[in-house]
Amino acid sequence: MTNSTNNGDKRVKISVRELYKIFGDDPESVLPYAQEGMDKPQMLQEHGHVLGLQNINVDMREGEITVIMGLSGSGKSTLIRHLNRLIEPTSGQILVDGEDVMGYNEAQLRKLRRERMSMVFQKFALLPHRTVLENAGMAQAVRGYTRRDFEADANRWLDRVGLSGYDAQYPYQLSGGMQQRVGIARALAANSDIMLMDEAFSALDPLIRTDMQDLLLDLQQELSKTVVFITHDLDEALKLADHLVILKDGYIVQQGEPQEILLRPNDPYIVDFISDINRARVLRTRSVMEPTTQPPEGSSGDVDSNDTLESVIAKAEGNTAKVFRVVHEGKQVGVLDMQMVVRALVPTGASSEGIRAAAV
């Protein structure tokens, strides 16, 4: 996960503006009701239409992982399929590098999907009659390149995801985790700026899933792709996200930096969502510290701004009287005393301001 504190300086790669999606016989006729605030259950009951997405506004910044999460039926998979127009919106804008893809013709859409965006699916979507190498090079083959053209590049990415020597195998000869690695290699070999990952790790066993998350973070550290990742798992979202978007019934309940959402939930729905999270394992010192360059008196040593509170507790050996200097890239950025850590571990309720805003 990118841990920059000034991610607002990064360029917006994808911008979603006032996006609505309504499923039914005549979506346009009921769109005004959704725009006036009618929710999903009422829309279905009174008008027989399903409100898939309601007034979605999200900026996805270049080089970051934007995680969109929610329970089944929240609209997360519907949203990601709008980004490359696999689903057409009822109303709204989708801007990629400042261009509204809603105005694209068929040729421009093909170029967008083949060259600028790659997609990793939950069910792998490998071609069973093609070898691992051929699957990894599929995006380039679709563009008209021969096997000779893409073989070296495809093998390079297979090696990066830990599949060196498996190029001649077929998907059925691989485990689920290995098949998903082929899917990631295929997305990387496409050499696109944007990777869309729809529940990409949900079908994997827990240990393999953790390995795949670590692999994605390692690759992201090196490549700085713009990644849009869909999940229903909060632990996964908190581990991967630079920017977290939480959906419910087609609308955004809260979005922002994951640490900020954990510390300042703005809705009872979010409070319920995060209630069982191990806060010590997730929260970082940078989110709890007092920002200052003034060294503390009686310092017990240094901790990194990205250390978890769990590691700080271990370093303090449970002594709540200790205080640490917080450093980032060798320079002091703050002070953390163990009383701050204790307070941060107490779950917080939804802020009254956030609740009022959500009710409007």
C-alpha positions as CSV (number, residue, x, y, z in Angstrom):
1,M,0.0,0.0,0.0
2,T,1.2,3.5,-0.8
3,N,1.7,5.4,2.4
4,S,2.2,8.9,1.1
5,T,0.6,11.5,3.2
6,N,0.3,13.9,0.3
7,N,-1.6,11.7,-2.2
8,G,-3.8,14.7,-3.0
9,D,-0.9,15.9,-5.2
10,K,-1.3,12.8,-7.4
11,R,-3.0,13.3,-10.7
12,V,-6.6,12.0,-11.0
13,K,-6.6,9.1,-13.5
14,I,-10.3,8.1,-13.4
15,S,-13.1,10.4,-12.3
16,V,-16.7,9.2,-11.8
17,R,-19.2,12.0,-11.7
18,E,-22.9,11.9,-10.7
19,L,-23.2,8.3,-11.9
20,Y,-26.6,6.5,-11.8
21,K,-27.5,3.1,-13.0
22,I,-31.1,1.8,-12.9
23,F,-32.1,-1.6,-14.2
24,G,-35.6,-2.1,-15.5
25,D,-37.9,-1.6,-18.5
26,D,-37.7,2.2,-18.5
27,P,-34.8,3.5,-16.4
28,E,-35.1,7.1,-17.8
29,S,-38.6,7.5,-16.5
30,V,-37.6,6.8,-12.9
31,L,-34.2,8.5,-13.0
32,P,-35.6,11.8,-11.5
33,Y,-36.9,9.9,-8.5
34,A,-33.4,8.5,-7.9
35,Q,-31.9,12.0,-8.4
36,E,-34.3,13.3,-5.8
37,G,-33.0,10.7,-3.2
38,M,-35.4,7.8,-3.6
39,D,-33.5,4.7,-2.2
40,K,-33.2,1.2,-3.6
41,P,-36.0,-0.5,-1.6
42,Q,-38.5,2.2,-2.4
43,M,-37.6,2.3,-6.1
44,L,-38.2,-1.4,-6.4
45,Q,-41.4,-1.4,-4.4
46,E,-43.0,1.7,-6.0
47,H,-41.6,1.5,-9.6
48,G,-40.4,-2.0,-10.2
49,H,-36.9,-0.9,-11.1
50,V,-33.6,-1.8,-9.4
51,L,-31.4,1.1,-8.4
52,G,-27.9,-0.2,-9.0
53,L,-25.9,3.0,-8.5
54,Q,-27.0,6.3,-7.1
55,N,-25.0,9.6,-7.5
56,I,-21.5,8.0,-7.4
57,N,-18.7,10.5,-7.3
58,V,-15.1,9.1,-6.9
59,D,-11.7,10.3,-8.0
60,M,-9.1,7.5,-8.5
61,R,-5.6,8.8,-8.5
62,E,-2.7,7.7,-10.6
63,G,-0.4,5.1,-9.0
64,E,-2.8,4.3,-6.2
65,I,-5.0,1.3,-5.3
66,T,-8.7,2.4,-5.0
67,V,-10.7,-0.3,-3.2
68,I,-14.4,-0.4,-3.6
69,M,-16.1,-2.6,-1.0
70,G,-19.5,-3.5,0.2
71,L,-21.8,-6.5,0.8
72,S,-23.5,-8.5,-1.9
73,G,-25.8,-6.2,-3.8
74,S,-24.1,-3.0,-2.8
75,G,-23.2,-2.1,-6.5
76,K,-19.4,-2.6,-6.4
77,S,-19.2,-5.0,-9.4
78,T,-21.7,-2.8,-11.3
79,L,-19.5,0.2,-10.7
80,I,-16.2,-1.4,-11.9
81,R,-17.9,-2.5,-15.1
82,H,-18.9,1.0,-15.9
83,L,-15.3,2.1,-16.0
84,N,-14.6,0.3,-19.3
85,R,-18.3,0.6,-20.3
86,L,-19.1,-3.1,-20.1
87,I,-22.2,-1.7,-18.5
88,E,-23.8,1.6,-19.8
89,P,-24.9,4.1,-17.2
90,T,-28.3,5.6,-17.0
91,S,-26.8,9.0,-16.3
92,G,-23.4,10.4,-15.4
93,Q,-19.8,10.9,-16.5
94,I,-16.7,8.6,-16.5
95,L,-13.5,10.5,-17.2
96,V,-10.2,8.7,-18.0
97,D,-7.2,11.0,-18.3
98,G,-9.7,13.8,-18.5
99,E,-11.7,12.3,-21.5
100,D,-15.3,11.3,-21.1
101,V,-15.5,7.7,-22.2
102,M,-19.3,8.1,-22.6
103,G,-18.5,9.8,-25.9
104,Y,-16.3,7.0,-27.2
105,N,-17.3,5.2,-30.4
106,E,-16.8,1.4,-30.8
107,A,-13.2,1.8,-32.1
108,Q,-12.2,4.0,-29.2
109,L,-13.9,1.6,-26.7
110,R,-11.9,-1.3,-28.1
111,K,-8.7,0.6,-27.8
112,L,-9.6,1.6,-24.2
113,R,-10.3,-2.1,-23.2
114,R,-7.3,-3.6,-25.1
115,E,-4.6,-1.0,-24.4
116,R,-5.4,1.3,-21.5
117,M,-7.3,-1.0,-19.1
118,S,-6.7,-4.6,-18.2
119,M,-9.0,-6.8,-16.0
120,V,-8.4,-9.6,-13.5
121,F,-11.5,-11.7,-12.8
122,Q,-12.6,-13.7,-9.8
123,K,-13.0,-16.9,-11.8
124,F,-9.7,-16.4,-13.6
125,A,-11.2,-16.4,-17.1
126,L,-8.3,-18.3,-18.7
127,L,-8.7,-20.0,-22.0
128,P,-8.5,-23.8,-21.2
129,H,-7.2,-24.8,-24.7
130,R,-4.3,-22.2,-24.5
131,T,-1.0,-22.7,-22.6
132,V,0.0,-20.6,-19.7
133,L,2.3,-18.6,-22.0
134,E,-0.5,-18.0,-24.5
135,N,-2.9,-16.9,-21.8
136,A,-0.4,-14.5,-20.4
137,G,0.2,-13.0,-23.8
138,M,-3.4,-12.9,-24.8
139,A,-3.8,-9.1,-24.6
140,Q,-0.9,-8.7,-27.0
141,A,-2.2,-11.5,-29.3
142,V,-5.5,-9.7,-29.6
143,R,-3.6,-6.6,-30.7
144,G,-2.2,-8.6,-33.6
145,Y,1.2,-9.5,-32.2
146,T,2.6,-13.0,-32.9
147,R,3.8,-15.4,-30.3
148,R,7.4,-14.6,-31.2
149,D,6.6,-10.9,-30.5
150,F,5.1,-11.4,-27.0
151,E,6.8,-14.6,-25.8
152,A,9.7,-12.9,-24.0
153,D,7.5,-10.3,-22.4
154,A,4.9,-12.9,-21.3
155,N,7.6,-15.1,-19.8
156,R,9.1,-12.1,-18.0
157,W,5.8,-11.4,-16.2
158,L,5.2,-15.1,-15.5
159,D,8.6,-15.1,-13.8
160,R,7.6,-12.0,-11.8
161,V,4.5,-13.7,-10.4
162,G,6.4,-16.9,-9.5
163,L,5.5,-19.1,-12.5
164,S,8.8,-19.5,-14.3
165,G,8.9,-22.8,-16.1
166,Y,5.1,-23.2,-16.3
167,D,4.7,-21.6,-19.7
168,A,3.9,-24.8,-21.5
169,Q,1.4,-26.0,-18.9
170,Y,-2.4,-25.7,-19.4
171,P,-4.8,-24.1,-16.8
172,Y,-6.2,-27.4,-15.7
173,Q,-2.7,-28.4,-14.6
174,L,-2.4,-25.5,-12.2
175,S,-3.9,-24.8,-8.7
176,G,-6.4,-22.0,-8.2
177,G,-3.7,-19.7,-6.8
178,M,-1.4,-20.4,-9.8
179,Q,-4.3,-19.8,-12.2
180,Q,-4.9,-16.4,-10.6
181,R,-1.2,-15.6,-11.0
182,V,-1.6,-16.3,-14.7
183,G,-4.5,-13.8,-14.7
184,I,-2.3,-11.2,-13.1
185,A,0.6,-11.9,-15.5
186,R,-1.8,-11.4,-18.4
187,A,-3.0,-8.1,-17.0
188,L,0.6,-6.9,-16.5
189,A,1.7,-8.1,-19.9
190,A,-1.0,-6.0,-21.4
191,N,1.1,-3.0,-20.4
192,S,-1.9,-0.9,-19.5
193,D,-1.9,2.0,-17.0
194,I,-5.1,0.8,-15.3
195,M,-5.8,-2.6,-13.8
196,L,-9.4,-3.5,-12.8
197,M,-9.7,-6.3,-10.3
198,D,-13.2,-7.6,-9.6
199,E,-13.2,-9.9,-6.5
200,A,-9.9,-11.2,-7.9
201,F,-8.9,-13.1,-4.8
202,S,-12.3,-14.1,-3.4
203,A,-12.2,-17.7,-4.8
204,L,-8.8,-18.5,-3.2
205,D,-8.0,-20.3,0.0
206,P,-7.1,-17.9,2.9
207,L,-3.3,-18.6,2.8
208,I,-3.1,-18.3,-1.0
209,R,-5.2,-15.2,-0.8
210,T,-2.8,-13.6,1.6
211,D,0.1,-14.5,-0.7
212,M,-1.7,-12.9,-3.7
213,Q,-2.4,-9.7,-1.7
214,D,1.3,-9.5,-0.8
215,L,2.2,-10.1,-4.5
216,L,0.0,-7.3,-5.6
217,L,1.5,-4.9,-3.1
218,D,5.0,-5.9,-4.1
219,L,4.2,-5.3,-7.8
220,Q,2.5,-2.1,-7.0
221,Q,5.5,-0.8,-5.1
222,E,7.5,-1.4,-8.3
223,L,5.1,-0.5,-11.0
224,S,2.7,2.1,-9.5
225,K,-0.3,1.1,-11.6
226,T,-3.7,2.7,-11.1
227,V,-5.6,-0.2,-9.6
228,V,-9.3,-0.5,-8.9
229,F,-9.9,-3.4,-6.6
230,I,-13.4,-4.8,-5.7
231,T,-13.9,-6.8,-2.5
232,H,-16.4,-7.6,0.2
233,D,-13.7,-8.3,2.7
234,L,-12.8,-5.4,5.0
235,D,-9.5,-6.9,6.1
236,E,-8.4,-7.2,2.5
237,A,-9.7,-3.7,1.8
238,L,-7.7,-2.2,4.7
239,K,-4.6,-4.0,3.7
240,L,-4.6,-2.9,0.0
241,A,-6.4,0.4,-0.2
242,D,-4.8,3.8,-0.6
243,H,-8.4,5.1,-1.1
244,L,-11.3,3.2,0.3
245,V,-14.9,3.5,-1.0
246,I,-17.7,1.8,0.9
247,L,-21.0,1.2,-0.9
248,K,-24.4,0.2,0.4
249,D,-27.5,-0.3,-1.7
250,G,-25.8,1.5,-4.6
251,Y,-24.7,4.7,-2.9
252,I,-21.4,5.7,-1.2
253,V,-21.7,5.6,2.6
254,Q,-18.1,6.9,3.2
255,Q,-14.9,7.2,1.2
256,G,-11.4,8.3,2.1
257,E,-8.0,7.1,3.5
258,P,-8.7,3.8,5.3
259,Q,-7.0,5.0,8.5
260,E,-9.3,8.1,8.6
261,I,-12.4,5.9,8.1
262,L,-11.4,3.7,11.0
263,L,-10.8,6.6,13.3
264,R,-13.7,8.7,12.2
265,P,-16.6,6.6,10.8
266,N,-19.4,8.9,9.7
267,D,-22.3,6.4,9.7
268,P,-23.6,3.6,12.0
269,Y,-23.3,1.3,9.0
270,I,-19.5,1.9,9.0
271,V,-19.3,1.5,12.7
272,D,-20.9,-1.9,12.4
273,F,-18.5,-2.8,9.5
274,I,-15.4,-2.0,11.5
275,S,-16.5,-3.2,14.9
276,D,-14.7,-6.5,14.7
277,I,-11.5,-5.2,13.2
278,N,-8.2,-5.7,15.1
279,R,-7.4,-2.0,15.4
280,A,-3.9,-2.5,16.7
281,R,-3.0,-4.5,13.6
282,V,-4.5,-2.0,11.2
283,L,-3.9,1.5,12.6
284,R,-0.5,3.1,11.9
285,T,1.5,5.4,14.1
286,R,1.1,8.3,11.5
287,S,-2.6,8.3,12.1
288,V,-2.4,8.5,15.9
289,M,0.8,10.5,16.5
290,E,1.1,14.2,17.4
291,P,2.7,15.9,14.4
292,T,5.9,17.7,15.6
293,T,9.6,18.0,14.8
294,Q,10.3,18.7,18.5
295,P,12.0,15.6,20.1
296,P,10.1,14.3,23.2
297,E,11.6,14.3,26.7
298,G,12.6,10.8,27.9
299,S,12.1,9.1,24.5
300,S,12.1,5.3,24.5
301,G,13.4,5.2,20.9
302,D,12.1,5.6,17.4
303,V,9.2,4.1,15.6
304,D,8.4,4.4,11.9
305,S,5.4,6.4,10.8
306,N,4.0,3.3,9.0
307,D,4.5,0.9,11.9
308,T,1.3,-0.7,13.2
309,L,0.2,0.1,16.7
310,E,0.6,-3.7,17.4
311,S,4.3,-3.4,16.8
312,V,4.5,-0.3,18.9
313,I,2.8,-2.1,21.8
314,A,5.3,-4.9,21.5
315,K,8.2,-2.4,21.5
316,A,6.8,-0.7,24.6
317,E,6.4,-4.1,26.3
318,G,2.9,-3.0,27.4
319,N,4.3,0.0,29.4
320,T,1.8,2.8,28.9
321,A,4.2,5.4,30.3
322,K,6.6,5.2,27.3
323,V,6.9,7.8,24.5
324,F,8.5,7.4,21.1
325,R,9.8,9.7,18.4
326,V,8.1,9.0,15.1
327,V,10.3,9.1,12.0
328,H,9.7,8.9,8.3
329,E,12.7,8.4,5.9
330,G,15.0,9.2,8.8
331,K,13.4,12.5,9.8
332,Q,11.2,13.1,12.8
333,V,7.5,13.8,11.9
334,G,5.8,13.3,15.2
335,V,5.6,12.0,18.8
336,L,3.7,9.1,20.0
337,D,3.0,8.3,23.6
338,M,1.4,5.1,24.7
339,Q,-1.7,6.9,26.1
340,M,-2.4,7.9,22.5
341,V,-2.2,4.3,21.5
342,V,-4.6,3.2,24.2
343,R,-7.2,5.8,23.2
344,A,-6.9,4.8,19.5
345,L,-7.7,1.2,20.3
346,V,-11.1,2.2,21.8
347,P,-13.7,1.9,19.0
348,T,-15.4,5.2,18.1
349,G,-19.0,5.8,17.3
350,A,-20.2,7.6,14.2
351,S,-19.6,11.3,14.4
352,S,-22.7,13.4,14.7
353,E,-21.7,15.6,11.8
354,G,-21.2,12.5,9.6
355,I,-24.6,11.1,10.6
356,R,-26.3,14.4,9.8
357,A,-24.6,14.6,6.4
358,A,-25.6,11.0,5.6
359,A,-29.2,11.8,6.5
360,V,-29.5,14.8,4.1
